[in-house]
Amino acid sequence: MALFMAASLGWGLLFLTDALRDWHAVVPARRSRIAGVFWHPSGQLLIHDIVGTANLQSAIRLSATGALLGLLFGPRGGGALLIALGPAYGLLANVLIYLPLTLWLCRAPYGPRFRKGGAGPGNVR
């Protein structure tokens, strides 16, 4: 989440300072792609720890639904934010959108100390 926030912050600061050049666009864009590489697999692993085995199928469906809704409505919401606040402040506001989930993840009930019934599934060989 910090990488996603850093990418939006980078874009916002480049727009705010009017320092954006063609080659500057590479760094925040790459940072956003790298953030996706780290977030998507770890997000999938967190689902099992957070909901447990009994609710895993529903959680995966809900996660997939949320991802599709994000693809459908995310650009519309982001565009509205950019139109309402302007490019620089819209991107800086996007940083704040990540903040509640980031704070929740810091306190979310996942990991070995919250697991019931042992350490979880082992490796399949």
TAHUMO-V827460 format. One record per backbone hydrogen bond with DSSP energy under -0.5 kcal/mol. NH is the residue of the N-H (numbers start at 1). CO is the residue of the C=O. Records with the same first field share a line. If there is no record, write none. Layout:
NH = CO + CO
This chain:
5 = 1
6 = 2
7 = 3
8 = 4
9 = 5
10 = 6
11 = 7
12 = 8
13 = 9
14 = 10
15 = 11
16 = 12
17 = 13
18 = 15
19 = 14
20 = 14
24 = 21
25 = 21 + 22
26 = 23
27 = 24
28 = 24
29 = 25
30 = 26
31 = 27
32 = 28
33 = 29
34 = 30
35 = 31
36 = 32
37 = 33
38 = 34
39 = 35
40 = 36
41 = 37
42 = 38
43 = 39
44 = 40
45 = 41
46 = 42
47 = 43
48 = 44
49 = 45
50 = 46
51 = 47
52 = 48
55 = 51
56 = 53
59 = 55
60 = 56
61 = 57
62 = 58
63 = 59
64 = 60
65 = 61
66 = 62
67 = 63
68 = 64
69 = 65
70 = 66
71 = 67
72 = 68
73 = 69
74 = 70
77 = 73
78 = 74
79 = 75
80 = 76
81 = 77
82 = 78
83 = 79
84 = 80
85 = 81
86 = 82
90 = 86
91 = 87
92 = 88
93 = 89
94 = 90
95 = 91
96 = 92
97 = 93
98 = 94 + 95
99 = 95
100 = 96
102 = 98
103 = 99
104 = 100
105 = 101
106 = 102
107 = 103 + 104
108 = 104
110 = 108
114 = 111
115 = 111 + 112
125 = 123
